[in-house]
Amino acid sequence: MPCQYYSFSLSQIPCSFAQGAPVPSVVLRAGQPAYSHVASTLHPTLKIYRMSGSAQYFNRVTASAQLDGNDANRSDGLPRFQPYQHGGGGGRGEGGRRGGGRGDHWRFRGGGRVGGQGPWDPSNSARGRFAGRGNGMASPSSDLGQFPSRPPTLDFSPPPAAARLPIAVRRAVDAYVARFAPLVQMELEEERRQVDERLRVWPMGRLRSEGLVLTDLRAVRRGSYLGKAIVRLTAADGGELPFHRFTSGTLVTLCRLNPLSERTTEGLVLDRGRWEVRLVMDSLPPGLMEGLWRLDKGVNIVTYQRMAQAMQALYKDPNTVGTAAAGAAATGDYEGGNDDEEEGGDNDDVTEYRGSSGQEYGYGRGNAGYGSRRGRGRNNRRDGKRRLRRQQDEEDEDELPPGTYLTDILLAPASARVAAAAAQPAPLVPEVGLRWAAAHIAQPTDPRVEDPEMGLNLSQVRGVAMAMQHRVALLQGPPGTGKTTTIVRFIQHIRHTMRYPHPILACAQSNVAVDNLLEGLVDLGMRAVRVGQPVKVRESLRDATLDARILEHPLLADIDEQERQLRTLRQRLPSLRGRDRGLGHRDVSLLGRRVREMRAQMMADILAGADVICSTCVGAGGDTLQDLSFPLVVLDEGSQCCEPEALIPLVKACRHAVLVGDHCQLPPTVQSERAAAAGLGKSLFERLMEAGVPASMLQVQYRMHPALSAFPSARFYGRRLMDGVEAAMRLPPPLPLPAADVAGPIMFVDVAGGREEVSQGGSKSNRAEALVVVGMVRHMLAAGISSADIGIVTPYLAQVQLLSNLLMPHIPPGAPTLEVSTVDGYQGREKEVMVFSTVRANPSATLGFLEDWRRLNVAITRPRRALLLVGNADTLRKGDNTTNRTAASATTTTTVQEEAEAEVESGSGFCSPARGGGGGGGGAWRPALGSVGHWAAYMSWLEGLPG
């Protein structure tokens, strides 16, 4: 019998799982500990599959699964991470792509199910080969419009290059992937669940009120943008569009009535106005100018797929990319020329598999431990050299990035090893650069002193030196400290002054941050190219995009001509017969290859001539940069990226990385609470900070009036955040507010009579506060303050919607947009005047996630000249005073007012230096929980201000 299975209790497995934790399927080999690969739910019974060969494959299935000799590779109860099935096809004896598809542990890809494939095993030395041509069913991904009810399963399986890794490294990568793979899949499933719930369950009124849909739209094409059509959407009645959340760069879908039952067309928002939304679309739906349309927010799984590819790339050694075959031949890891012998296999064990949808049988000879299957088809090749070349081709064409040189830092289990590896000298930096860094690494006596040669203060110069000296360095940039300026100067200094020999990859989590980097680099005269969707790039910078450079390239005319000929040939093919048809297909293939080569040459010319390539983290994993290597990677907003997202640029053969962020501001946004609690909510930046990786904090802020920076400096940064501006440079604008004498930059308006209300979606609003905010804005606009200089921030989306609707009639036609957003949406932004509506007002003084000290830090550090707070003083004063009070504070009689004043005076009670962060006050800092609630301390501090 080709496959046997056994049932046994969980206690029989030599693995330990926390009670209630997700239980993985398990793969065991004799004499080796089990590897954990997570399934999504706890099952008390596992099924063991013993494949012919040296390994045992353990896989959890449901009780309804049926297995026998005629259907040995099929189980209807496979968990989400093992959706492969086999079947169909008498073999050609060739590898995965030639055999009709590729089967993986986590994902089935390709056009046919393949007979006779060994399941993936994390202890295997290579991905298996298959026998058979797939005549079975196609990939099992469902397609219900653009919103399948079940999210696609991501592929985290090791590529063929994993066979080259040393055993210890392979196990470390297995453990890392086993930890993060299920969390990424969980996050994808949660996002798709939310979308599915919205479209299937929510009434249209709720979708409209939350700004997730626009209906009754007229559409018309209005020109083109870099070769793509621009579609203008307006309300059918010609009036203003209602509240919506479609901003520039948002992925959207266009349909008539229901995206679940219709074929939708995707697009990207180019820009928006009060009366229109403009989209950029690759293709137009039929009948565009006829009838009415519906616009929905789309779901893009590309982010998750590229996270998965980045984790797969950890299995690759960038030193052996392109030379794996030679190395394999030298070490004997690949099979020899005798096709009848298999390493570790049983030559007499020839098994037959029949898939449920296959039309023929596939035959295979087993070695499940090695993960290989050989076909006995008509083209079974016995030449070892050809097989070696074929496996080399598979490794070269695995469609994955080249890997990273930083695995010793990313995968080391002990913090001391991580810190020691990161502190090593940065590779490829010229010796003159290392000497310059050593001379400027010391902590300055006064960080505010300017270095005229660098155009930076001494705190920033030290950050540049730290980044230049170590393999991995962290730069902590508190609000307003000029982290973008520091990054840009670092790139200019190392590339031009120190003659760094390779182009640099500069990434950030958001498009806004990438645009800020690009703008700074262009202003310094550096040759920077922006990769990604041009529609997501700031309009003034679109000339620096790759698409714009392509339009100027001399090869473009030749490519257009070749593509015209290719279209003509394809149109003629159906009319050709016999030998002419075969020759036509040959010509199409040759011409298509020539076009691809010319396009690749054109992009290579553009990218090779650049000093810096700018991209988002996700964009760095796109096809444009797929095969390129970047020894130096600079990652801005590193504290806002979840760790798998930060990996995407780091697996571009990175040897030297600089991560910039601030773990005292908001962490990565994670929708799945389970995934966040399991580790997806912690950024790589924060993890490395805790491990003691070399770090430096930028200490001089240039944004805020000194009175605005006093509390966050004392509360969150140990009083080490200094002011680079004087009060006279940030005078508050005239604020003719009723019944208020505002002389300073901070004012709190107590809305004692307001009460929070819970919306249908669970978000909260406070109408009384909203009316006060509207009154403030009206008086500021009447006083001549531009709406572009005013920002309104609030923690809750329902309050954003309420404020937007109430303010709309008061913004003059043609005036700049007055931005109303959540705290998360304003991170990294600034305005001259900020109005903060806190919303929470309830008898129990519950603050919810408003208690988060990082959210408070972000909210109160956005303004340059004035901060106007609107809230319920009693709720804020009492809300987290009891919940955040530590045991130590319970034994004292010190008042909240006294503690708050002591914090601002001494600046020593709430922050502690990060381990190994530079020492002597020069490293980055991590805040410690205070003895009182942060809002209670802030309110007490506000009450103690003069006036």
N, C-alpha and C positions, 0 to 999 in steps of 0.2 A: 504494500500500500504506500503510495508516494508521500502521504502526509498523515501524521498521527497527531491527535491532540488529547490533552489531559486536563482535568479540572482539579484545582486544589485551593485551599484557603489562602488569604493574603498573608497569614502568619508563616506560611511555608516558604515565602520568598525571602532570600537573604538581603532584603532592603528594609530600610526604616522609613515610614511615612508619617507625617504629623496627622493626628486625628482630624478629619474634616478637610484636609488639604487635598488638592487635585492629585489623583493617583495616576501615574503614567503607565504606558505599556512598558514592558521590561525586556531587555535583550541580555541574555547570559551566555557566557562561554565558559568552558571548563577551566577552573582555576582562576577565574577573573571575577571581580565584583560586578554587580549589576549596574547598568547605566539607566538613568531615569529619563524618560521622554514622556511629556505630560499629555494625558488625555484630560477631558474637561470635567468629568464627574467621578465620584468615588464608586467603585464597584467591588464587592467583596470577593468576586471570583475572577480568575484570569484563565485564559486558555493558552495552552502551550502547543506550539507547532514544531514538530521535529522534522526539518527538511533533510533530504539526503545530503550528506556532507558532514562537516566537522562542527557546525554551530547549531545551537538551538534558538529558535525564534519564538518569543513569548508575546502574545498579542491579546489584549482584552477585547472580547466580543460579547454581544448580548446573548441571552439564553436562546433566542430564536434562530441563531445562526446555524446553518446546516453545512457540514463538510463531509465529503466522501471522495472516493477515487475519481469519479467523473466530474467533480466540480471542486477540485482540490484548492483552487486559488480564489474562490469566491466566498464572500461572507457579507450578507446584507446588514450585519450588525457592526461593521467596522467603525471605530471611533473616528472623529473628525480628522485627526492627524494621520490616518492611514486609509485614504480613500482610493487606493489603487486596486485594480482588478486585472486579471489576465484572461487571455483566451485568443482564439482565432489564429489562423495563419499557418500554413506549411512554410518552413523556413527557408530563407536565403542564408542563414547563418551569419548575418551581419549585425553590427552594433545598433544601439538604440535609435538613432535618427534614421538609419537605413531600414530598421525593422518596423517602422510604422508608428513609432512613438517612444517615449521614455517613461518608464515607471519608477516612481520614487517612493520613499517611505511616507512622505507627507502629501504628495501630490502626483496625480497622473497627468502626464502631458503628451500630446501627440494625437494623430488622427486615428489610431487603431489600438486595440488592446493586444498585447503581445504575449504569445504563449511561451511557457518555459522560462520565466524570469525569476531569479532569486530575490527575495525581499531584502530591502536595505537593512543593514545591521551597523550600528555605530562602531562596532569593533572590526568591521570588514576593512580591508585595505583599499578597496576601490568600489566604485559603482558597478553593478553587474552588467554583463552583456546579455542580450536576448537572442532567442531563436524565434524565427517566424516573421512573417509579414502580417501586419495588423489588418484583419478583415472585420474586426469587431466594431463595437460602438465607439463613438468619439468621446472626447473628454467629458466627464460627467458634470461640468458646470452648467447650472441652470441659467436660463435667460428669460426673465420675465420683464420685458421692457428694459429699462436701465436699472431696475431695482429688484434683483432676485431675492426671493424670500430667504434663501440660505446663502451666507457669504461664501466666496470662494476660499478654498483651503490653500494656504501659502506653502511654498516649497522651501524647506530648511535642510534638505538632505545634503550630505557631503558631496562635493564634485570629485571627479576622478583624481584630481591632484592631491586629495587627502591622503592617498597612498604614500606620498612622499614624506609625510610628516613623521618625525620621531614619535615613539609611542607616548612619551610623557606629554608632548605638546598636543597630540591628538586627543588624549584624554582630557586635557584642560579645555580644549575647544569644545569637545563633546559636552562637558559640564556647563560651559558658558552658554552654548546654544540651547541645552536642555533647560536652562533657567529662563532665558529670554524668549525663546520661540513661542511657548504657550501664552506668554503675556502679550506679545504682539498679535497673535491670533485672537486672543480674548478681546483686545481693544478693537480690532477690525469687526469682530462679531457684535460688539456693543454698539459701534457706530451704525452698522447695517440694521441692527435691531431697532435703534431709535428712528432711523429713516423709514423702515418698514412700518413701525407703529404710527408714525406721523401720517403716512399715506393711506394706511388701511383703517386706522381707528379715529384719528383726530377729525373733528368736523371742520368744514371749510372756514368757518368763522374763527376758529382757533389758529389755523394756519395763517390766515390773513393778519390776525392780531399780533402774532409772533414774528411777522415779517418774512415768512418762509415761502410765500407764494404771491404772485401777481396774476390776476385773471382779467379777462375781457380786454386784451391788448390787441392793438393793430400793429402790423409789422410791415416794414418796407426796407429794401436794400438801399444803402446810402454809401456808395464808394467801396474802397478796399483798403486794407492795411497790410503791407508787406505780403501781398499776394492772397490775403484772406478777405472774405466778404465781411463788410460791416452791416449789421442789421439794427435798425432803429425801432424801438418798441415804445408806443405811447398808449395812453388810456383811450378807450373807444369813444368816450364822450369828450375827448379833447382837454380834460381838466388835469389837475395835478395828480401825480401818482401818490397812493397812500404810503404809509410807513412800510419800509422793507429793509432787508439786510443784504441786498445785493450791491457789493462794493467792487471796485476795480480789481480784476483778477479772480473773482469768484467763479467757480465752475457751476454752470447752470444747465438745465435741460428745458427744451421747448417742445410743447405738445399742444393738442387741441383741448382735451378735457381731462384725461386721466393718464398719468405716466405709467401706471401699473398695467394698463390694457392696451396702450398704444406704443408704437415705435417712436422713441423720442430722438431729438437731435441735440447734441451737446454744443456748448459754446462757452466763451469766457467773456465776462463783463469788461468792456473797454473803459467806460466811464458812466456816470449817472448824473442826472439833473433833477430838478423838481418836476419836470414834465416828460422826461424820457429816460430810458436806459438803452445804452448802445452795446451790442454784442459783437464779438469777432468769432466767425464760424468757418470751419474748414469746408463744410458742405451745407447747402440750404435745403430745408424741407420743401416738398412740392406744394404749390399753391401758397407761397409765402404771403402774397399780398391779398389773399382772399380769406374772409372769415376772421375769427378771433382766436387768440392764442393764450396759452397758460405758461408761466415761467416758474420753475421750481429750482430750489437749491440742489445741486447734484452731489454725488458721492464719488470720490476719487480714491481708488484702492492702490494707485501707483506708489504712494508713500509707504504703504505696508509691504508691497512687493519689493521695493528697493531696500527696506530694512532687512527683509529676508535674504536678499542677495548679498547684502553687506555681511551678514552672519555666515552665509555660505563661503564668502571670500576669506573668512578667517582660516579656513582649511587650506588655503593656498599659501605656498612659500614664494614670495616675490623673487627670491634668488633663483628659483628653478623654473620660473615662467619662461616657456620657449625652449627649455632644455630638459624637460622632464623625461623625454624618451631616452636620451643619452644616459641620464642618471639611472633610469630604471634598468637599462641594459647592463650598466656597470654593476648594479647591486643585485641583479637577478630577481627584481620584484615583479617583472612582467613574465608572461608565459613564453616558453621557448617555441621552437618550430614544430614539435611533435604535437599534433592536434588530438592525439588519442590519450594523452596524459594530462592530468590536472593536478595542480598543487593542492594537496590535502583532500582531494576528492576520492570518490569511489568509482573506478572506471566501469564496474559492472552494474552500477545503479543508473540505468537509463529510465527516465520517468516520462509519462505521457500525461499532458494536461489538456483538458477540454474546457474552454470558456463557455459561459452561458450564451454569449452572442456570437461566438466564432463560427466560421463556416468550415474550417478545416482543423486538423490537429497541429499543434506545435510540439516539437520534440526537443528535450533539453537534457544535458548531462550535468549533474548537480555538483556544486560546491557552494553551499549556502554560506559557509564561513568566509569564503573569499568574495562572495557576492557575484559569482560569474555563472553564466549559462552558455553552453555552446549549442548551436543548431546543427542538425544533420541534414541540411537542405542542399539544394543543387549547387550552391556556390560556397560551400564550406571550404575556407581557404586554409591551407596547411603551411603556408610560408610565414615563418615567424617574423621576418622583417616587415612584411606587409601588415601583419597584425600589430606590430610595434608602432608603425607609422599611423595606423588607424587609431590606436589609443592615444597617440600624441595629438592627432587631429582633434579627437574628442576633448582633450584637455585644453587645447588652444581655442576651441570653439565652444567652451562651456558658457559663454555669454555672461561671465562674471568679472568683476574688477580683479586687478592683479594681486590683491592681498595687502598686508601691512607688515612693516618691520617693528611694530610696537606691541607685538603679542606678549612680550615679557612684562610689559606694563599693564596691558589690558586684562591679562589672564592670571597674573600672579595672585595667589590666595592671601599672602601676608602683606600688610601695609608697609612694613620695613623694606621688603623686596621691591614693591612698587615705587616707593620714594627713591630708593638707591638707583634703580634702573632709570627713572626719569631724570635724576640729577646728573647723569653722565653728560660729557660734552656733546653738543649738538653736531651731528655729522654734516659734512659737505660745507659747513661754514668756513670760509677762508681763515687762515691763522690770524690775519690782521683783525678780523672780526671778533675772534675769541679774545684777543688781547684787549681790544676796545671794551668788550663786555666786562672783563675782569676789572678794568680800571673804573668802571661806572656802576658796579654792582652794590657798592656800600650804601647803607641807608643815610640820606642827607640829613644834616642838622635842621635845615628849614626847607621842606619840600616845595614851598611856594616860589623859591628863587628860580628865575628863568635861565635856561641854557640858550644863548643867542645862536649858537651853531646849529642846534637841533630844532629850535623853535618850540621847545617843550619845557615844562617845569621839571625840577629835579626828581620829583616823584614819578613823572612819566618817563624820564630818561632811565631811571632805575628799572622801570617795567620793560623798556626796550632791551636793556642789557640782560635782564633775566630771560627774556624770550630768545635772545641770541645765544645765550650761553648753554642752555640745557636742552636735552632731547625733547622733554615735555615741560612746558611752563604754563602757569595759570596767572592771568591778570584779572584781578578783581576791580571792577569799575563801578563804584557807587554812583548814584544819580548826579549828573552834571559834571563828572570828573574828566570828560573828554576822552572816553575810551576809543571812539572812532578816530579821533585825531591821532591818538597814540598808535593805533593799528596801522593807519596810513603812513605815518612817519617811520614806523618800524619796517614796513614793506619797502618804502623808498630807500631807507638807509641800508638794509641788507642787500637789496637787489642792485642799486646803483653805486652807492658809496663803497660797499664791501664786495661788490662784484659776485654776488651769489650766482652760480652757473645755470640755474634752472628756473623756468617759470614757476610762479607761486600760485597756489589755489587758495582764494579767499572766500570763505563761506559764512553764511549766517542762517539762522532758523527762519527768518521772515524776509519777504521781498523788500520791505521798507529798510531794514538794516543793510541788506545787500546794496540797495540804491545809495544809502549814505556812504558806504565804503567806496562804491564806484565813483560817486561825485568827488570825494576827497582825492582819490587817486588821479582822476582826470584833471582836477585843478592843479595837481603837482606835476602835470605833464607826463605821467606814466602811461605806457601803452597797455590799457586795460580793456578786456573784452568781457561783455556780460553774456552769459549763457542762460537760456531759459525762454519762457514765453514772453515775447516783447510786450504783449498787452499788460503784463504784470510789472513792467518797468516804468519808472517815472518818465513822463513825456519828454522832459528836457534831456534825458539820458539815452533815449532810444537810438541815437546815432552810434552809440558804443556797443549795441547788441550784436551778437553774431549774425543774426538775420540781416541787419542793416549792412554789415561788412560784406556779407555774401552778395548783396545786390550791387556792390561796387567792384566785385572781383572780376578780372578779365576772363576767367574761364566760364563765367555764367552764360554768356552768349552761346558758346560751344555746347554747353550742357543742355540749354534750351533747344537747340537744333537737334541734338541727339535724342532728346525725349520726344520731340515731334516725330522723328523718324520711327521711334519705338512705338508710339501710338498708332502710326499708320500701319506698321507691320502687324500689330495685334489685331487691328480691324480687318486685315486681309486674311488672317489665318483660317477663319471658318469656311472661306471659299476655296481653299487649297485642298488638293487631294494627292494621295500617294506619296511619291518621293518629294514632290514640291512641298507638301505639308511638313514632312520631316525636316527639310532644309529651312523652312520658315521658322519652325520651333528653334532650330539651331541658331539662326540669325537673331531671333528675339533674345535668346539666352546670352549670346555674345554681346549684343548691343546693351542689354540690361547691365551686364557686368561692367562694360566700359563706362556707362553712366555712373554706376556706383563708385568706380575707381576715381573718376574725375571729381565727383562730389567729395569723396574722402580726401583727395589731394587739395581741393579748394579749402576745405575746413582745416586741414593740416597746415596749409600756408598761413591762414589767419591766426590759428592758435599758436603756432611756433614763433610767430613774430611778436607775441604779446609778452609783457613783463608779468602780468597778473591775469588770471582767469577768475571772474566773479560769478558766484552762483549761490543759490540756496543749498542747504544740505541735501534735500531731495533731488534738486536739479543736478547735483554732482554725480548722481547715479544714472543719469540719462544716457541715451545712445551716443550723444555728441562726445562725451568724455569717456566712453566705455573702456577703450583700450589705452588711455593715456595714464601716465604715472606722474605724480607730483610729490617729490621728496619733502617739500615744506608745505604744510597746510596751516592756515590761520582760520580759526573758527570763532566768530563773534556770536553773541547770545548763547554761549555754551551752557549756561545754567538754565536755559529755556528748552533745550533739546532733551528728550528722553534718550537714554544711552544708545539704543539701536539706531536712532536717527543720527546721532553724532558719529556713529561708525561709518556712515555712507561716504563722507569725504576721506576718512582715515584709511580706508582700504584701497586707496589709489596709490599703493606702494609708498605710503608715508613713512618717512624716517624721523621727521622733526615736526612737532606739533605745538601750536600756541593756542590755548583755549582762553577766551575772554568772556567774562560774564560777572554776575553778582548773585551769589546764592542767598543774599539777604533780600532779594526781590522775588517775584513770583516764580514758582517752579514750573516744570513742563506741564502742559495741559493734557490730562489723561481722563477719558470719559468713563472707563471701566474702573469702578472703585476697587474691585478685586485685583485688577492688574496694578493699579497705583499702590495698593497696600503691599503687594508682593515685590515691588521694586521698580516698576516702570515709571513711577512718579519721581524717582530720584535721578538727577542728571549725572552724566559722566563727570562733569565739572565738579559737582559737589562730592561725588565719591572719591575723586582724586584729591580734592581738598582735604577730606577727612583722612586720607592715607598719608598726607604729608608731602605731596608733590611740591616742588619749588613754586612759590607763589609770591606775588607782590601786589599790594593794594595801591591804587591811584588815590591820593589823599587830598587833592585840592579841587573843590567844586566851584564852577563858574556860572551856574544856572540861577540859584536862588538868592533872594534877599537873605542876609545873615540871620535874621530872625526866623525865617522859614527853615533853615538848615539846622538850627540849634538842637531841636528835639531829636530828629533822626540821627544826628551825629552822636549825641549822648546815648540814646537808647539802643541804636542798632550797630554803631561803628566805633564804640569805645572812645568817643571824643577825638578820634583820629581824623575825622573828616573836617578839613579846614576850609575856610572861605577864601576864594581868590578874587572876590568882588566886595566892594564896600557898599554900605547901605545907600549912599548917595547915587550909586550906579544902578540901583534897582528900586527907585522910588515908586510907591504904589500910584496907580493912575487915580484921577478923581472919581470917586464912587458916590454919586448923589443918591444914596439909599435912604428910604424913609425912616425916620426915628433912629438914625445911627450917626454917630460921630466917629468916622473911621480915620484914624491918624496913622495906624500901623499897617503892616501887610497882612495881618490875620484878623478875621472876624468870625465869631460863632453866633448863629441865629438859632435860638432855642424855640422849636415848634412844639410846644408842650401839648397842644390839643390834637396833634396828628396821631393817626393810628395806621399801622401797616395792614395791607390787605394782600391776600394770597390769590394769585391769578389761577386760571384753569390749569396751567402747566406747572404750577407749584412755585413760580417765581413770585417776588413780592414787590409791592408798590406802596407809595404813601402820597395820596393826592394833596393833602395839606402842605407837605414839603414841596411838591411839584409846583403848586401855585405861588409859594414864596420864591422859588427859583425863577419862575417866569417873571415875577415882578422885578427881581434883581436884574435880570437880563434886559428887560425893557428900559429900566433907568440907565443902565450902562450904555446901551445903544443910543439912547437919547442924549447922553453926555458926549457922544462922538467916539466911543470906543468901538473899533471894528469888530464885527462878528468873527473874523478870522483870528482875533487875539483872545477870544473867550472860549474856554472849554468847560464842558459839564461832564462830571464823572460820577458814577454811582455803581454800587456793587451788583445791582439786579437788572436783568433784562427787561422785566415788566416796567420798571421805573424809566428805563431808557425809552421804551415805546411811549409811555405816558408823556414824558417830557417832550419828545419829538413831536407828538401830535399837538400839544399845547403851545409849543413855540412856533410851529410852522406859520401861523397867520401873522406873527410879529416880525418875521424876517423880511425886509424889503426886497422886492423883485430885483434880481441882478446882484444882490449882496453876496459876499462870500459865505460859504456854508458854515454854520455854527455846529461844531461837532459835539454830539452827545454820545457817550460810549461807556462801557463798563470799565472797571479798574483794569481788568486784563487787557482790554483793547487799548488803553492809554499807556501801557508799559513801553518805555523807550521814547515817549512823546513829551512835549512841553508846550505850554501856552503862557501868555503874559498874565492872564487872570484865570484861575480855576475855581469853579463852584463844585463843591462836593456834597451831594445829597446822600446821607447815610441810610435813610429809609426805616431802619429798625425802630419801632416804638411799641412796646407791649408791657403789660403789667408784670410779667415774670422777668423782665430785663434780659431776654435771650437775644444774643447777637448772631448766632449761627456762624457761617464762615466769615462774617465781618470781623470776628475775633482774630483771624489769622494775622499775625504781626507783619508778615511780608506784604499782605494786601494793604495794611495801614501804611507801611513804609512807601509803597508805590503811590498810593492816593495822595499823600501830603507832600510829595516831592516833585510833582509835575509843574507847579507855577514858578514863574520867574519873579513876579512883582507882587502878587496878592493871592491869598487863599481865603475863600469864603465858604465856611462850613455851615450846613443846614441839617439839623437833626434834633432828636429828643435827648436833652442833656441828662435827664434822670436815667433813661435806659442805658446810655453810653457810659455814664459814670459808674453804674452798678453792674453792668452786664457781665464783664469778665473779671471783675474784682475778686469774686469768690472762686470762680472756676480755675483761674490761673495762679492763685496764690499757693506758694510752695509751703512745704512743711516747716521750713526754717522761719518763714515770715509769720507763721501761726504762733510762734513762741515769743514774738516781740510785740511791743505796743507802739511801734513807729507808725505814724499816720501816712496815708497815701500822699498827702501834700508834701510832707517832709521827705519821703522817699523820692518823689518826682523831682523836687528841688535839688536833692543831693545828687541824683543822677546827672542832671544838667551841669551842676557845678563841678563834679569830679570826673564824670564820664567813665567810671571804672566798674560799675556794678552789673552791666548787662552784656558785656562782650568779653570774649576770651580769644587769644591768638590761636589761629589754626596750627595744628601740629606740623612742625617742619616748614612753616610758611615763610621763612626768611629770618625769623628771630629779631629781637631787639626792636620791635615795633615796625619792622620793615615788611613783614609778611601780610597775607590776607587775614581777615578776621571772621570768626563765627560768633554770632550772638548767642548768649545763654539766656534761658528763660528767667525773667525778672521775678521778684517776690510779689509783684502786684500785676494785675492785668494791664496790658498795653494801652487799651482805651481809657481805663481808669487813670493811668499815669498821664496820658495825654490831656485828658480833661482837666486834671489837677494842674498840670503845667499851664494850660491855657488860662485857667482862672487866676493864676498867679502873675500873668503878664500885666504890665502897667496899662491902665485904662480899660 
